């Protein structure tokens, strides 16, 4: 498998999981009568982004603070109202070594901070811009200042009240972090091509999953035999040396009878992959098969659909 297997991969730097943010935004739109089916379109129009970007954000990709602010203003709700049911209130501890204000480090690297918004105190990561002179009458721009052992972010008036003699900085980017520590679903990707495996892993990370690449059958079998299981598997049918992944799939299925397994190959037409082997695996192992090239969004939808079916309550008996 090669990187062209995933033609619409769009890597993003400094990504943080934003599934919590997506839940807050979805609840906001739902309160104003926007059904889940139409939420991506509504977000795209309000935030001036593409519908595909909006869909990725609703699935757990990064939200920028400006986008959240635009949504709150559009619906006439405060940040407090949007996040009060989700956020953990109270200051959170942060480490000491925080860049230029501490006397060292990369000033423009992501810094842990605390966003002060109405009655909320939200953990976030900020990328600092130029130093500036704040004006208490400026209600539009968020600024950052270094207070004690951490960065705090707020309106100009709030920053001045907290640290009247301290330096203030504009913010180039702000990313809110989830206050909970719920584990993300884990996906194992088995492909003997490291670049192709990492490309797909990066995509799953963008979608809010915790994915891990493996480049050999033995590498994947080691954590399985040690009792570490994944929530889904994406497996290339043909591995290095012409070896098939049939034995790996059988071992996965033996240990996890219902787990979603996606099988991929682009070598049916040239005869490298055996149709008989594939047919046997489809019949006996309950795998889902896609012929390459396949878009990662399709793989994600297939995995999520299988997981949704597993988590759905059983239908009542007639």
N, C-alpha and C positions, 0 to 999 in steps of 0.2 A: 504494500500500500504506500502511496506517496502523498505529499501535501496537497496535491490537486484533488484528492478525494473530497476535500472540504472547501469548495470554492467561495463560500461567503463568510469565511472567518474574518473578523475584524478585531484584532487585539486592541486592548485599552490598557494604558499604564496606570499603576497605582490603584487598582480596583479593590474595593472592599465589598463584601456581601451586603446588599441592601434589601434583603427580603422583608425585613421589618418595615422599612420605608414604603415598600410596595403595598404592604397591608394597610398602612395608614392612609395612603393615597386612594387605594381602592375603596376603603370605608368612606372617605370624604366624598368621592364621586357617587357612591351608592346612596349616601344621605341626600344627595341632590338629584336623584332619579336617573342616574346614568347606569345602565345595566352593564354587567361585566363584559358583554359582547361588544359594547360600543366605547369602552373606557379608553382603549388605546387611541382611537380616532379623536376623542375629546382631548386627551392629553397632548397629542401631536398638534392640535390646533391652538391650544392655549400656550404651550411652551415653545412653539415654532420649531419643532423637531419632526423627523419622519415618523410614520406610523410604525415602521419596523423598530426604530429606536424606542418608541413608547412601549411596544410589546416587550422588548428586552428588559426595560426598566421594571415593568410589572412582574416580570419573572425573576427579578433579583439583581439586575445590573445596577450600576452606579447612578444615583440621583445627585444632581447639583442643587445647591441651596437656592439658586435663582429660580430653578424650575419649581421647587416646592413653594417658594414665595409667590410665584405667579399663579399657581393653583389656589393658594389660600386667598389671595386678593380677588381672583376671579369669582370665587364662591362666597366672598365676604366673611370668611372664618379666620380666626386668629390661629397662630401656631399652637397656642395653649389648647384650643378646642380640638385641633386635628390630632395632637399627640398625647393629650392628657390620659387617655385610657391605655396607652401603650408604653409610655416612658417611665423610667425609674427616676424619681426625684431625688435631689440631694447631690452634693458635690462628690465626684469620684476622684480617687487619688491618681496622680500621674507621676512619672519618673522625673528626675532632675535634669538630665543632660538634654537641653532643648535648643540647640542651635545657637545663633549669634547672640541672643540675649543672655545666654549662659556663658558666653566667652568662647564658643567653638562650635564646630559642626557645620553642616550644610544648611545655610539660612533658608534656602528655597525647598529643602526636602520636606516631606509631609511631617507635620508636628501634631502630636496629640493635644487636644484642647477641649474646652468646655463652652458650649454655646448657651448664652443666657437669652432666652426668648420668653417674654411674658413671665409666667410663674415657673417655667421649666428650666432645667439645667441638663443639657443633652451632650453626651460625649461625641466628639467629632474629630476629624483629621483636617488640618488646614495647610495650604501652601501660601506662604506669605509673599506679599508684594512690596512695594516701596513704602518707606516710612512717610508719614503724613502728619499734618496738623489738623486734629479733629475740630469740628464745629458742633456745638451742642444743638444747633437748629437743624442739622442734617439728620433726617429720619429715614432716609432711603438706604444708606450704605452701612454695611457691617464692617467693623474694625476689630483688630486684635491688639492686645497688650499683654505683656508678661507680668504676672502677678504671683509673688511668692515663688513656688516651684512649678508653675504651670502657665499655659496660655489660656486666656479667656477671650471670648468673642461676644460682641454685642453692639448695640447702637452706639453712635458717637456719645450721646448723653450718658449712657450707662457706663461706657468705658472711662469717660472723664470722671464720673462720680467714684468709680472704683480705684482709679489710678491717675489722679489729676496731674502728677508731675512725671509720669512715665511716658516712654515712647509708644507711639501707636503706629500700626501698619495696616495698609490695605490688604485685602484677601484676594488672591488670584483664583483659588478653588477651595471649596469647603465640601466635605463629604461626611454626612451623618452616619454614625455607627449604631448598630442594633444594641439595645441594652440587655438583651437576653443572650444566653449562651446555648441555645438549642442547636444540637448538631445538625449539619447539613447532610442530605442524602449522599451516600458515597457510590461512585461509579468507577469500576476498573476498566481500563482500556488496554487490550492486548494487541500489539502490532509489532512486527519485527523491524519496522521502519521507525526509528526514534522521532524523526521530524513529524511524521504523520500522526504518531501517537500523541505527541505533545500538542500538536495543532488542535486535535479534538479535545484534549484535556483542558486547554485554554478556553475553548468554546464553552465547555461544561461549567468551568469556573465562572465565566461571564453570566451564565444562566442561573447561578446560585447553587450549583452542586459542588461537592468536594470530590474531585476526580484524581485518579492516580494512573500514570502510564506504566506499562510493562512491555518489555521487548522480547520476552521468551516465555515459553510455557512454564519452565521451571521457576522463573521469577514470580509468576502469578501463583503457582501452586504452593510456594513457601508460606505466604501469609494465610492461605486457605488451610493448609495442614496445621498451622499454628493456632487456628481457631478464629482468625480475623476474616469476617465476611463483609461483602459489599451489598449494596441495595440493588445494583444492576451491573450488567457486564456487557461490554462491546468488544467482540472478538473477531479478528480476521481469520478466515477459514484456512488460508495457506500461509504458513510461517516459513522461516528460513530453512533452506535445505529441502524444500518440498514437503516438509512435515505438515500434516493437517492439525487443526485444533480440536479434533473430535474427542480425544482422550481428556483434554482440559475441560471441554463442555460437559462430558459425562461426569467428571469429578465435581464440577460445580453443581450439577443437577443432583448428584448423590448427596451432597451436603446441604443444598438449599433447593428444595423441591419446587418452589413456586417463583423463585427470583427471575426477573426479566433478563433474558439473554438475547442480544442482538448480534446476528452473524452477518459478516460482510465478506464479499469477494468481488474481484474484477477479472477473474481468470477462468470463468466458465467458457467463454467463447474460444479461447486458445487451447482448451483441453487440459490446462494445468490443474484446474479444480475438477473433481469428479462429480458429475451430476448424481451418480448413485450414492456417493458419500453424503452429499448435501441432502438428498431425498431421505436418507436414513435418519439424519440428524433432525430434519424437520418433523419426521413422523414419530421419532422416539424421545426426543429431548425437549420438545415444546419451545423451540427457538423461533425468533422472528428474523427473516432474511431480507437483506437489501443488496442489490447489485450495485457496485461502484461505477461511476462516482455518485455519491449521495450527499445531499446537503445536511449539515449538522442539525439544522432546525427540524428536519424530518426525523432524525434519530432521537432528538430531544422529545418530540411529540410522541413518538412510539414508546419511549421509556416512561414518560409521564402517564400516558394512557394505561400502560400495564400496571404501574404503581397505583393509579387511581382505582383500577379494578380490584387490586388486592386489598385496598383499604376500604372499599365500599362495603356496607353492611349486607349480609345475605338477604336475598329476596324472600318475602314471606311465602310460606307454602300454601297452595290453594286448599 
